[in-house]
Amino acid sequence: AGADRHIIVDDASDNFNPADYESSYVIDTKVYRNEKNLGCFKTINEGVAQIKTDDWISAQADDDTWHAVNFPKLVKQLRKSKADIVHFPCIYYGKMSGFFGVSKNESFDDLKKDNNIYGASFFKKHVWDALGGFKLDVAGDWDFWLRAMKSGFTFEYFPLVCAWFRVSDRSMFERSLKKIGRCKINKSVKRSVDNWEGVTNEV
């Protein structure tokens, strides 16, 4: 359980270096390269599709870094957890700074009002299979958590800060905020969740 394997999907970047993603937690690394840029959540789907067992999965971007002290504690919890999804706080820094994910978000209505689950939280492969992967190009993680909760999957909150997240103007979500606007992003997530009728095997 945890981060003993890396599946790295390069989204057709022009400056990709696998060495940038080396980690002391990883014992096996496989690298795939998209022939054309697919965007964040389609790329995550490409990576998760390579996993054939019901492992714990965390979908990280290049802005995510594990907390050196608390991450091993999280791994121990994952090994004994019976939940489908385990989420935890992170510290964000850069353009903005603060804490994210400090609320347990115990109700569906609370989560629908505001995403407070860190995007690189852990989920089991069977959740991804049942939900048909990530569906939205923007805020796909929020939509994923909501559809999982609506479908009855169980969430567990781990209270320690387990990651750092860098916020910059180049990040996908920041660019989307400028181009699309938060209101339209929120509406697209809520429309997707409202239309969600249950689990599927289509990815």
N, C-alpha and C positions, 0 to 999 in steps of 0.2 A: 504494500500500500504506500501511497505517498509519491515521492518523486524519484523512484529508482530507475525510471526510463524517460528518455526525452524523444518525442517526435517533433521535429522542427520542420515547419513548412515555410519556405521562402516564397513570398508573394510577388515573384518576378521583380525583386529589387535589383538595383544596379550596384549595390555596395555591401552585399551579404557576405558575412564571414562566420562560419559555424563556431569558430573559436570564441566568439563573443558570448556564446551561450553555454560555455563550459561551466559545470557545477560539481561541487564535491558530493552532492546528493545523488548524482546520476551514475548508473553503472552501464547503461546501454543507450546509444544515441543513433537515431535514423533520421536522415535529412531528405526532404522532398522539395522539389521546386516547381511552382506553378509556371506554365508556359506563358500565361498572361495574368495580369493583376486581377484578382477576384474580389478584393476587399476583405475586411477583417473577419466577418462571421462566416462567409463562404470558405475562407482559408481555414478557420477553426474546424469547420465540418470536414474539410479534406484530411486534416490531421486525425480527428477523432475516428473517422471511418477506417483508419488503419488498425485500430485497436479491436481485437477479436474476443477479448475476455472481459468480464464484468469488473474492471478495475476502477479505482478512484482516479479521476481525471481533473486536472486544472488547466484551463486554457489561458496561457500567459502571452502577452504581447511584449515588445521590447522595452516598454515602460514599466514593467513589473519586476520587482526584486524581492526574494524571500528575506524575512527577518532572521538574522543568523542565530539569535538566541531562542526565539519562540517557535520557529518553524519545526525543529525536531520534536517539540512537545505536541504540536499539531499532528505530526505523523503518527505518534504513539496513540493519539485519540482516534485517528482515522482507522487504525488497525483493529480497534475494538468497537467502533461505532456501528449501530444498526440502522442509522438514518440513510436516506437516499442522497441528501445534499448536506454538506457541512460548510457553514459560512462563518466569517470572522472579520474583525476590523483590520483596516490598513491605515497607514499614514501617507497622505499625499503631500507632495512638495513641488517646488518649481514656480510656475506661474501663480499658483495658489498653494496654501498649506493648511493642514488640519487633519482631522480624523474622519474616516468614512467607514460605515458599516458597524457603528457602535450600538445601533438599535437591533433588538432581536427580530423585529418585524413579525410578530407572532400571528398577525391576522392578514388575510388576503386583502381586505379593504385598505389596511395601512400600507401594504406594499404597492397596491395599485395607485395610491395617492403620490407616493414618492419612492423611487428605487433607493434602497439603502443596503443592498447586498453587493459586496465587492465582486467585480467581474471575473476574477480568477479564483473564486471559491471552488470547492471540490464537489463534483457530482459523480454518480456511478454511471457506467456505460449504459445500463438498462434504461436510465432516465432519458438519455439522448436518443436511444433507439425508439422509445415509446413516443417521444415528442416530435420525432422526425427531424431532429437536429435544431440548429439555430435558423430562424426564419427571416428575421429582419436585417437589413444592411446597416441600420443605425439603431442603437440601443437594443441590439439583439439579445444581450444578456438579461436585461430587465424583462423583456418579453418571455425569455426562456424560464426565468424563475417564476413568473406569474403563471405561465401555462403549467409548469410543474406543480405549483401549489394548487391550482384549480383542478388538476388531475388526481390530487390526493397523495402525492409523494411527500415524504417526511423530511423536515428540515431540522437541523441541529445547530445551535449557536455555540461557537467556541470563543470565549471572551478575551483571549490574548491577541494583541496586534501581531500579525504573522507575515505582513508584507509591506513594502514601500511601493508607492505608485507615483511616477513622475507626470506632472501636468505641464504640457507645453503647447504652443500654437500649432505645432505640426501634428499633434495627436488627432486621430480620426474624429473623435467626438467633438473636440474644439472646432475643427473645420466644419463639421456638420452643424454645430450651433450657429455659426456665422452664415452658412449657406442656406440652411433649412429653417432654423429657429426652433427654440425649445417647445413652443406651443404645438407645432406640427409634428415634432418628434413624439411628444406625449400622446397626441391624438392617434398617431399610427400604432403605438404600442397598445393603447386601450382598445382600439378597433380590432386589432389582432386577437387580443385576449377575449374580448366579448364574442368574437366569432369562433373561438376555439371550442370544438365539440367533443374533444376527448383524444385519447391516445391513437397513434398511427404508427405504422412501420415504414412509412415513406420518408426517405431522406433526400 
